[in-house]
Amino acid sequence: MSFERFTAELDALWRAASQAFSQVSDPAALEAARVEFLGARSGRLKALQKMLADIPPPQKPDAGRRFNQIKKELEEALRQAQQRLGSTAAARSRRPPLDPTLPGTRVGLGKLHPISHTIEELKEIMGRLGFTVADGPEVEDEWHNFEALNIPPDHPARDPLDNFYLSVAGQLCQPPLLLRSQTSTVQIRVMERMPPPVRIIALGRVYRPDEVDATHYPMFHQMEGLMVDRHVTMADLKSTLRLFAAAYLGQDAPIRFRPSFFPFTEPSVEVDFQWAGGWIEFGGAGMVDPAVLAAVGYDPEQVTGFAFGLGVERLCMRRHQIPDIRELYRNDVRFLRQF
């Protein structure tokens, strides 16, 4: 190694070590810097010392003097850093002792998100009405999301532009998989494994590529309800939803039913609640179509049932007078602290 290269390496080491020793803020960091630069076995200064043997003989004395000078300067920088940290620790030790009689620092406690709080309240209300909670996967196959719900292959609801189909490496999954577009998939899974009578609710996320506005979002939550037994009628459905509305929105909350159509219920209705002087749709409901009962192995001649699906966000918005569904997903702490 040439003398010039050796001294350049020494100067670079000195600059790096001096900066490291001046910036450390705790003893652990100082010890790590000491080992890195001045370690007796693997320190960077020790590695440069071994290179003295490669310096040409006429220049070795100058190289040695320069090495010793740098070593002393780094040891002094280490001592000053140790003294500085020691003074800081001493200052900390001179703080007044803890007085346990003084008021403590208030701890900031988190809260449930309004949607999570709404879901828990819906579970409690429906539990009082005799419904148990069921769950199912968010990634579904076409049988549970469409076919078992009496939605044929040519139905507009199965359009790829109206669903979130999954792909791998740019190719659609085979067999096709999609993010569920409704929690009605859970009722199919429950009926496949459970004989009547059935009385369940399913709450969870569903996905539809809707255009975002004040009342629509591509991901939202639904509460699916299902009751299957002998002699279940439309009157049971309407009574259940009226009892639910009274429990969640208050005894004076107006509710109405409008004739509608869904492939998996017949007859079908839209359920509206009055809000801010107008009516807003909260979900759909109806009597379970006999084809759906037959698809899961039930005998439509022996049992009947009703099903309903309500939007959790819309219930939450109605309860808390939130005008825009997007507020629930902006994660603005100022907004969320109100609940």
DRENDOPA-401867 format. One line per 3 residues: their letters; for each residue x, y, z of N, C-alpha, C. Coordinates in steps of 0.2 Angstrom, whole numbers, plus 5000, padded with zeros to 4 digits. Layout:
BEGIN
A> X Y Z X Y Z X Y Z; ...
END
This chain:
BEGIN
MSF> 5004 4994 5000 5000 5000 5000 5004 5006 5000; 5003 5011 4996 5007 5017 4996 5005 5022 5002; 5010 5026 5004 5009 5030 5009 5003 5035 5008
ERF> 5002 5038 5002 4997 5042 5001 4990 5039 5002; 4989 5033 5000 4983 5029 5001 4982 5028 5008; 4987 5026 5012 4986 5024 5019 4984 5030 5023
TAE> 4987 5036 5021 4985 5042 5025 4978 5044 5023; 4976 5043 5017 4969 5045 5015 4964 5040 5019; 4966 5034 5019 4962 5029 5023 4961 5032 5031
LDA> 4967 5034 5033 4967 5036 5040 4962 5042 5041; 4963 5047 5036 4959 5053 5037 4951 5052 5036; 4950 5047 5032 4942 5045 5031 4940 5042 5037
LWR> 4944 5038 5040 4942 5034 5046 4941 5040 5052; 4945 5044 5052 4945 5050 5058 4939 5054 5057; 4937 5055 5051 4931 5059 5050 4924 5055 5052
AAS> 4924 5049 5050 4918 5045 5051 4918 5044 5059; 4923 5042 5062 4923 5041 5069 4921 5047 5073; 4924 5053 5071 4923 5059 5075 4916 5061 5074
QAF> 4913 5060 5069 4906 5061 5068 4901 5056 5072; 4903 5050 5072 4899 5045 5076 4900 5047 5083; 4906 5048 5086 4906 5049 5093 4903 5056 5095
SQV> 4902 5061 5091 4899 5067 5092 4891 5067 5092; 4889 5062 5089 4882 5061 5088 4878 5056 5092; 4882 5052 5095 4879 5046 5099 4874 5050 5105
SDP> 4869 5046 5107 4864 5049 5112 4863 5045 5117; 4866 5039 5117 4865 5034 5123 4871 5030 5124; 4872 5027 5130 4878 5023 5131 4879 5017 5126
AAL> 4873 5014 5124 4873 5008 5120 4876 5010 5113; 4874 5016 5110 4876 5018 5104 4883 5020 5104; 4886 5023 5110 4893 5024 5110 4897 5018 5110
EAA> 4895 5013 5114 4899 5007 5114 4899 5004 5107; 4894 5004 5104 4894 5001 5097 4899 5005 5092; 4899 5012 5093 4904 5016 5089 4911 5014 5091
RVE> 4912 5013 5098 4919 5012 5100 4921 5005 5097; 4917 5000 5097 4919 4993 5095 4920 4994 5087; 4916 4998 5084 4917 4998 5077 4924 5001 5075
FLG> 4926 5007 5078 4932 5011 5076 4938 5009 5080; 4937 5007 5087 4943 5006 5091 4943 4999 5094; 4939 4995 5092 4939 4988 5094 4946 4985 5094
ARS> 4948 4981 5099 4955 4978 5099 4956 4973 5094; 4950 4970 5092 4951 4964 5087 4949 4965 5080; 4943 4968 5080 4940 4969 5073 4938 4977 5072
GRL> 4941 4981 5076 4940 4988 5074 4943 4991 5068; 4940 4996 5065 4943 4998 5059 4950 5001 5059; 4951 5004 5065 4958 5007 5066 4963 5001 5067
KAL> 4961 4996 5070 4966 4990 5070 4967 4987 5063; 4962 4987 5059 4963 4984 5052 4968 4989 5048; 4968 4995 5049 4973 5000 5046 4980 4999 5049
QKM> 4980 4997 5056 4987 4996 5059 4990 4990 5055; 4987 4985 5053 4990 4979 5050 4993 4981 5043; 4990 4987 5040 4992 4989 5034 4999 4992 5034
LAD> 5001 4994 5040 5008 4997 5041 5013 4993 5038; 5013 4987 5038 5018 4982 5036 5019 4983 5028; 5014 4985 5025 5014 4986 5017 5017 4992 5015
IPP> 5018 4997 5020 5021 5004 5018 5028 5003 5016; 5031 5006 5011 5038 5006 5009 5042 5008 5015; 5048 5005 5016 5052 5006 5022 5054 5014 5023
PQK> 5055 5018 5017 5057 5025 5019 5051 5029 5022; 5045 5027 5020 5039 5031 5023 5036 5028 5029; 5038 5022 5031 5035 5019 5037 5035 5023 5043
PDA> 5041 5027 5045 5041 5031 5051 5036 5037 5051; 5035 5040 5045 5030 5045 5044 5023 5042 5045; 5022 5036 5042 5015 5033 5042 5014 5031 5050
GRR> 5019 5029 5053 5018 5027 5060 5016 5033 5065; 5019 5038 5064 5018 5044 5067 5011 5047 5066; 5009 5046 5060 5002 5049 5058 4997 5044 5061
FNQ> 4998 5037 5061 4993 5033 5064 4992 5034 5071; 4998 5035 5075 4998 5036 5082 4994 5043 5084; 4995 5048 5079 4991 5054 5080 4984 5053 5080
IKK> 4982 5050 5074 4974 5048 5073 4972 5044 5079; 4975 5039 5081 4973 5035 5087 4972 5039 5093; 4976 5044 5095 4976 5048 5101 4969 5053 5100
ELE> 4968 5055 5094 4963 5060 5093 4956 5056 5093; 4956 5050 5091 4950 5046 5092 4948 5044 5099; 4954 5042 5103 4953 5041 5110 4950 5047 5114
EAL> 4953 5053 5112 4950 5059 5115 4943 5060 5113; 4941 5059 5107 4934 5060 5105 4930 5055 5109; 4932 5049 5110 4928 5044 5114 4927 5046 5121
RQA> 4933 5049 5124 4933 5051 5131 4928 5057 5132; 4928 5062 5127 4923 5067 5127 4916 5065 5127; 4915 5060 5122 4908 5057 5121 4906 5054 5128
QQR> 4910 5050 5131 4909 5047 5137 4907 5052 5143; 4911 5057 5143 4910 5063 5148 4903 5066 5147; 4902 5068 5140 4895 5071 5139 4889 5067 5141
LGS> 4889 5060 5139 4884 5056 5141 4883 5055 5149; 4889 5055 5152 4889 5054 5159 4886 5060 5162; 4887 5066 5160 4884 5073 5162 4877 5072 5161
TAA> 4875 5070 5155 4867 5069 5154 4864 5065 5159; 4867 5059 5160 4864 5054 5165 4864 5057 5172; 4869 5061 5174 4869 5064 5180 4864 5069 5181
ARS> 4863 5073 5176 4857 5078 5176 4850 5075 5177; 4850 5069 5173 4843 5065 5174 4842 5063 5181; 4848 5061 5184 4847 5058 5191 4846 5063 5196
RRP> 4847 5070 5194 4845 5075 5199 4838 5078 5198; 4834 5074 5194 4827 5076 5194 4824 5075 5201; 4818 5078 5202 4815 5077 5208 4812 5070 5209
PLD> 4812 5067 5214 4809 5060 5215 4801 5060 5213; 4799 5054 5211 4792 5053 5209 4788 5054 5215; 4782 5058 5214 4777 5059 5220 4771 5056 5218
PTL> 4770 5050 5221 4764 5046 5219 4757 5049 5220; 4757 5055 5224 4751 5058 5226 4749 5063 5221; 4753 5065 5216 4751 5069 5211 4747 5066 5206
PGT> 4743 5070 5202 4738 5067 5197 4743 5064 5192; 4741 5058 5189 4745 5055 5184 4743 5058 5177; 4747 5056 5172 4746 5058 5165 4740 5054 5162
RVG> 4735 5058 5160 4730 5055 5157 4731 5050 5151; 4729 5044 5151 4731 5039 5146 4725 5040 5140; 4728 5041 5134 4723 5041 5129 4720 5034 5127
LGK> 4714 5033 5128 4711 5026 5127 4708 5026 5120; 4709 5021 5116 4705 5020 5110 4698 5019 5110; 4695 5019 5105 4687 5018 5104 4686 5013 5098
LHP> 4681 5010 5099 4678 5006 5093 4677 5011 5087; 4678 5009 5081 4676 5012 5075 4668 5012 5075; 4665 5018 5073 4658 5017 5073 4655 5011 5069
ISH> 4658 5009 5064 4655 5003 5061 4656 4997 5065; 4662 4996 5068 4662 4990 5073 4658 4991 5079; 4657 4997 5081 4652 4998 5087 4645 4996 5084
TIE> 4643 4998 5078 4636 4996 5075 4635 4989 5075; 4641 4985 5072 4640 4978 5071 4639 4975 5078; 4642 4977 5083 4641 4974 5090 4634 4975 5092
ELK> 4632 4981 5091 4625 4982 5093 4620 4978 5089; 4621 4978 5083 4616 4974 5079 4616 4966 5081; 4622 4964 5083 4622 4957 5085 4618 4956 5092
EIM> 4619 4961 5096 4615 4961 5102 4608 4961 5101; 4605 4966 5097 4598 4966 5096 4595 4960 5093; 4599 4957 5087 4596 4951 5084 4597 4945 5089
GRL> 4602 4945 5093 4602 4940 5098 4596 4940 5102; 4593 4946 5104 4587 4946 5108 4581 4943 5105; 4582 4944 5098 4576 4941 5094 4577 4934 5092
GFT> 4582 4931 5095 4583 4923 5094 4588 4921 5088; 4591 4926 5085 4596 4924 5080 4603 4923 5082; 4606 4918 5080 4613 4917 5081 4618 4920 5076
VAD> 4624 4921 5077 4629 4924 5072 4632 4918 5069; 4632 4919 5062 4636 4914 5058 4641 4918 5054; 4646 4915 5051 4651 4918 5047 4653 4914 5041
GPE> 4656 4917 5036 4659 4914 5030 4664 4918 5027; 4667 4915 5022 4673 4918 5019 4671 4924 5014; 4676 4929 5014 4675 4934 5009 4677 4933 5002
VED> 4681 4928 5001 4683 4925 4994 4678 4919 4993; 4674 4920 4988 4669 4915 4986 4669 4912 4979; 4666 4906 4978 4666 4903 4972 4659 4905 4969
EWH> 4658 4904 4963 4652 4906 4959 4646 4902 4962; 4647 4896 4964 4641 4892 4967 4638 4895 4973; 4642 4897 4978 4639 4900 4983 4637 4908 4982
NFE> 4640 4911 4978 4639 4918 4977 4633 4919 4972; 4632 4914 4967 4627 4915 4962 4622 4909 4961; 4625 4904 4959 4621 4898 4957 4616 4896 4963
ALN> 4619 4895 4969 4614 4892 4974 4609 4897 4976; 4610 4904 4974 4606 4909 4976 4601 4911 4970; 4601 4906 4965 4596 4906 4960 4598 4912 4955
IPP> 4604 4913 4954 4606 4918 4949 4610 4914 4943; 4606 4914 4938 4609 4910 4932 4615 4913 4929; 4619 4909 4925 4625 4912 4921 4623 4918 4917
DHP> 4617 4919 4914 4616 4925 4910 4613 4931 4914; 4613 4930 4920 4610 4936 4924 4615 4942 4924; 4612 4948 4924 4617 4954 4924 4621 4954 4930
ARD> 4618 4952 4936 4622 4952 4942 4629 4949 4941; 4630 4944 4937 4636 4940 4936 4641 4944 4931; 4639 4949 4929 4644 4953 4924 4650 4954 4927
PLD> 4656 4953 4924 4663 4954 4927 4664 4961 4929; 4660 4966 4925 4661 4973 4927 4657 4975 4933; 4653 4970 4936 4649 4972 4942 4652 4968 4948
NFY> 4657 4965 4947 4660 4961 4953 4668 4961 4953; 4670 4959 4958 4678 4959 4959 4680 4952 4958; 4681 4950 4952 4684 4943 4951 4691 4943 4952
LSV> 4694 4938 4955 4701 4937 4956 4705 4934 4951; 4711 4936 4950 4716 4934 4945 4723 4933 4948; 4726 4928 4945 4733 4927 4946 4738 4928 4940
AGQ> 4743 4932 4941 4747 4934 4935 4743 4936 4929; 4738 4940 4930 4734 4942 4924 4729 4938 4922; 4728 4932 4924 4723 4927 4922 4718 4925 4927
LCQ> 4712 4925 4925 4706 4924 4930 4707 4917 4933; 4706 4917 4940 4707 4910 4943 4702 4905 4940; 4704 4899 4940 4700 4893 4937 4700 4888 4943
PPL> 4694 4886 4945 4687 4889 4944 4687 4896 4946; 4682 4900 4943 4682 4907 4945 4681 4909 4953; 4685 4913 4955 4684 4916 4962 4683 4923 4962
LLR> 4679 4926 4967 4678 4933 4967 4677 4935 4975; 4677 4941 4976 4676 4944 4982 4668 4944 4983; 4665 4942 4988 4658 4941 4989 4655 4947 4988
SQT> 4649 4947 4984 4645 4953 4983 4639 4954 4987; 4638 4949 4992 4633 4949 4997 4634 4944 5002; 4632 4945 5008 4632 4941 5013 4627 4935 5013
STV> 4623 4935 5008 4619 4929 5006 4623 4923 5005; 4629 4923 5004 4633 4917 5003 4633 4913 5009; 4633 4917 5015 4634 4914 5022 4627 4909 5023
QIR> 4621 4912 5021 4615 4908 5022 4616 4901 5018; 4619 4901 5012 4619 4895 5008 4624 4890 5012; 4630 4893 5014 4634 4888 5018 4631 4885 5024
VME> 4627 4890 5028 4624 4887 5034 4619 4882 5032; 4615 4883 5027 4609 4878 5026 4612 4872 5023; 4618 4872 5020 4621 4866 5017 4623 4861 5023
RMP> 4625 4864 5029 4627 4859 5034 4623 4859 5040; 4617 4863 5040 4612 4863 5045 4605 4861 5043; 4602 4857 5046 4595 4855 5044 4591 4861 5048
PPV> 4584 4862 5045 4580 4866 5048 4578 4864 5055; 4576 4868 5060 4575 4876 5059 4582 4879 5059; 4582 4885 5056 4588 4889 5055 4586 4896 5057
RII> 4590 4900 5061 4588 4907 5063 4595 4910 5064; 4598 4913 5059 4605 4916 5059 4605 4923 5056; 4610 4926 5058 4612 4933 5055 4620 4932 5053
ALG> 4622 4935 5048 4629 4936 5046 4631 4943 5045; 4636 4945 5048 4638 4952 5047 4645 4952 5044; 4647 4956 5039 4653 4956 5036 4654 4960 5030
RVY> 4660 4961 5028 4661 4965 5022 4659 4962 5015; 4657 4966 5011 4655 4964 5004 4658 4969 4999; 4659 4967 4993 4662 4971 4988 4658 4972 4982
RPD> 4657 4978 4979 4654 4979 4973 4658 4985 4970; 4659 4985 4963 4663 4991 4960 4658 4996 4959; 4655 4999 4964 4650 5005 4964 4654 5011 4963
EVD> 4651 5016 4960 4654 5023 4960 4653 5026 4966; 4659 5029 4969 4658 5032 4976 4654 5038 4976; 4650 5038 4980 4646 5044 4982 4644 5045 4989
ATH> 4639 5049 4991 4638 5050 4998 4635 5043 5001; 4632 5039 4997 4628 5033 5000 4631 5027 4997; 4636 5027 4993 4639 5021 4990 4647 5020 4990
YPM> 4649 5014 4991 4656 5013 4992 4658 5006 4990; 4664 5005 4987 4665 4999 4984 4666 4993 4989; 4667 4995 4995 4667 4990 5000 4663 4992 5006
FHQ> 4658 4988 5008 4654 4990 5014 4652 4984 5018; 4648 4985 5023 4646 4979 5027 4638 4978 5026; 4637 4972 5027 4630 4970 5027 4628 4965 5033
MEG> 4622 4966 5035 4619 4961 5040 4614 4957 5036; 4616 4950 5035 4611 4946 5032 4607 4942 5038; 4601 4941 5037 4597 4938 5041 4593 4932 5038
LMV> 4592 4926 5041 4589 4920 5038 4585 4917 5043; 4579 4915 5042 4575 4911 5046 4571 4906 5041; 4572 4899 5043 4569 4894 5039 4566 4889 5044
DRH> 4560 4888 5043 4556 4883 5048 4549 4881 5045; 4545 4878 5048 4539 4876 5045 4534 4883 5047; 4530 4884 5042 4525 4890 5042 4528 4897 5043
VTM> 4534 4898 5041 4537 4905 5041 4533 4909 5035; 4531 4915 5037 4527 4919 5032 4530 4926 5032; 4527 4929 5027 4530 4936 5026 4528 4941 5032
ADL> 4523 4939 5036 4521 4943 5042 4527 4942 5047; 4530 4936 5047 4536 4935 5052 4542 4940 5050; 4543 4940 5043 4548 4945 5041 4547 4952 5042
KST> 4541 4954 5041 4539 4961 5042 4540 4963 5050; 4537 4958 5054 4537 4959 5061 4544 4959 5064; 4549 4955 5061 4556 4955 5063 4559 4961 5062
LRL> 4558 4964 5056 4561 4970 5054 4558 4976 5057; 4552 4976 5059 4549 4981 5063 4552 4981 5070; 4552 4976 5073 4555 4975 5080 4563 4977 5080
FAA> 4566 4975 5074 4573 4978 5074 4574 4985 5073; 4570 4988 5069 4570 4995 5068 4568 4999 5074; 4563 4997 5078 4561 5000 5084 4567 4999 5089
AYL> 4571 4994 5090 4576 4993 5094 4582 4997 5093; 4584 4997 5086 4590 5001 5084 4589 5008 5083; 4583 5010 5080 4582 5017 5078 4577 5021 5082
GQD> 4574 5017 5086 4569 5020 5091 4562 5018 5089; 4557 5019 5094 4550 5016 5093 4547 5021 5087; 4549 5027 5086 4545 5031 5081 4549 5031 5075
API> 4553 5027 5073 4557 5026 5067 4552 5024 5061; 4550 5027 5057 4546 5025 5051 4549 5020 5047; 4546 5015 5045 4549 5009 5041 4543 5008 5035
RFR> 4546 5006 5029 4541 5004 5024 4544 4999 5020; 4539 4995 5017 4541 4990 5012 4538 4991 5005; 4543 4991 5000 4541 4992 4993 4542 4985 4989
PSF> 4537 4983 4985 4538 4977 4981 4544 4978 4977; 4548 4972 4976 4554 4973 4972 4555 4966 4969; 4562 4964 4967 4563 4958 4964 4570 4956 4966
FPF> 4572 4950 4969 4578 4947 4969 4578 4940 4967; 4583 4938 4964 4583 4931 4961 4582 4926 4967; 4584 4927 4973 4584 4922 4978 4578 4923 4983
TEP> 4574 4928 4982 4568 4928 4986 4562 4929 4982; 4556 4927 4984 4550 4928 4980 4544 4926 4985; 4540 4931 4987 4540 4938 4984 4546 4942 4988
SVE> 4548 4948 4985 4554 4952 4987 4551 4959 4989; 4555 4962 4994 4553 4969 4995 4560 4973 4996; 4559 4979 4995 4564 4984 4997 4562 4987 5004
VDF> 4567 4988 5009 4566 4990 5015 4568 4997 5016; 4564 5002 5017 4566 5009 5018 4565 5012 5025; 4569 5016 5027 4568 5020 5034 4568 5027 5032
QWA> 4564 5031 5036 4564 5038 5035 4569 5041 5038; 4572 5046 5034 4578 5049 5036 4579 5056 5034; 4579 5061 5038 4580 5068 5036 4575 5070 5031
GGW> 4569 5069 5033 4563 5071 5029 4562 5067 5023; 4566 5061 5021 4565 5057 5015 4565 5050 5017; 4565 5046 5012 4566 5039 5013 4572 5037 5010
IEF> 4576 5032 5013 4582 5029 5010 4582 5022 5011; 4584 5019 5006 4584 5011 5006 4590 5009 5010; 4588 5004 5014 4593 5001 5019 4594 4994 5017
GGA> 4590 4991 5013 4592 4984 5011 4586 4981 5007; 4587 4974 5006 4582 4970 5002 4580 4964 5007; 4574 4962 5006 4571 4956 5010 4566 4952 5005
GMV> 4564 4947 5008 4559 4943 5005 4559 4936 5007; 4554 4932 5005 4553 4925 5006 4558 4921 5002; 4562 4916 5005 4567 4912 5002 4564 4909 4996
DPA> 4567 4909 4990 4564 4906 4984 4565 4899 4985; 4559 4895 4983 4560 4887 4984 4566 4884 4980; 4568 4887 4975 4574 4885 4971 4580 4885 4975
VLA> 4580 4890 4980 4586 4891 4984 4586 4885 4989; 4580 4884 4992 4579 4879 4997 4581 4872 4994; 4579 4871 4988 4580 4864 4985 4588 4864 4983
AVG> 4591 4869 4982 4598 4869 4980 4602 4867 4986; 4600 4868 4992 4604 4866 4998 4601 4859 5001; 4596 4856 4998 4594 4850 5000 4588 4850 5005
YDP> 4585 4856 5005 4579 4857 5009 4573 4855 5005; 4567 4853 5008 4561 4852 5005 4556 4858 5005; 4556 4861 4999 4551 4867 4999 4544 4866 5001
EQV> 4542 4860 5001 4535 4858 5003 4534 4857 5010; 4540 4857 5014 4540 4856 5021 4542 4862 5025; 4546 4866 5022 4549 4872 5026 4548 4878 5021
TGF> 4548 4884 5024 4548 4890 5021 4553 4895 5025; 4555 4900 5022 4559 4905 5026 4559 4912 5023; 4562 4916 5027 4563 4923 5025 4571 4925 5025
AFG> 4573 4930 5021 4580 4932 5022 4579 4940 5021; 4584 4943 5024 4585 4950 5023 4592 4952 5023; 4594 4957 5019 4601 4960 5020 4601 4968 5020
LGV> 4603 4970 5026 4603 4977 5027 4610 4980 5027; 4611 4986 5025 4617 4990 5025 4619 4992 5031; 4625 4990 5034 4627 4992 5041 4629 4999 5041
ERL> 4633 5002 5036 4635 5009 5036 4628 5013 5036; 4623 5011 5032 4617 5016 5032 4614 5016 5038; 4614 5010 5042 4611 5010 5048 4615 5015 5053
CMR> 4622 5014 5053 4626 5018 5057 4625 5026 5055; 4624 5027 5049 4623 5034 5047 4617 5037 5049; 4612 5033 5049 4605 5035 5051 4605 5036 5059
RHQ> 4608 5032 5062 4609 5033 5069 4612 5039 5071; 4618 5040 5068 4623 5046 5070 4622 5052 5066; 4617 5052 5061 4616 5058 5057 4622 5060 5053
IPD> 4625 5055 5050 4631 5056 5046 4629 5056 5039; 4630 5062 5035 4627 5063 5029 4631 5059 5023; 4637 5057 5024 4641 5055 5019 4645 5048 5021
IRE> 4644 5043 5017 4647 5037 5019 4655 5037 5019; 4658 5041 5015 4665 5042 5014 4668 5044 5021; 4664 5048 5025 4667 5050 5031 4669 5044 5036
LYR> 4666 5038 5035 4668 5032 5039 4674 5029 5037; 4677 5031 5031 4683 5028 5028 4689 5032 5027; 4688 5039 5029 4693 5043 5028 4698 5043 5034
NDV> 4697 5039 5039 4701 5039 5045 4703 5045 5048; 4699 5050 5048 4700 5057 5051 4699 5056 5058; 4704 5057 5062 4704 5056 5070 4699 5061 5073
RFL> 4699 5067 5070 4694 5072 5072 4687 5070 5072; 4685 5066 5066 4679 5064 5065 4677 5058 5070; 4682 5053 5070 4681 5047 5074 4680 5048 5081
RQF> 4683 5053 5084 4683 5055 5091 4676 5056 5093; 4672 5058 5089 4665 5060 5091 4661 5054 5093; 4663 5048 5092 4659 5042 5093 4662 5038 5099
END
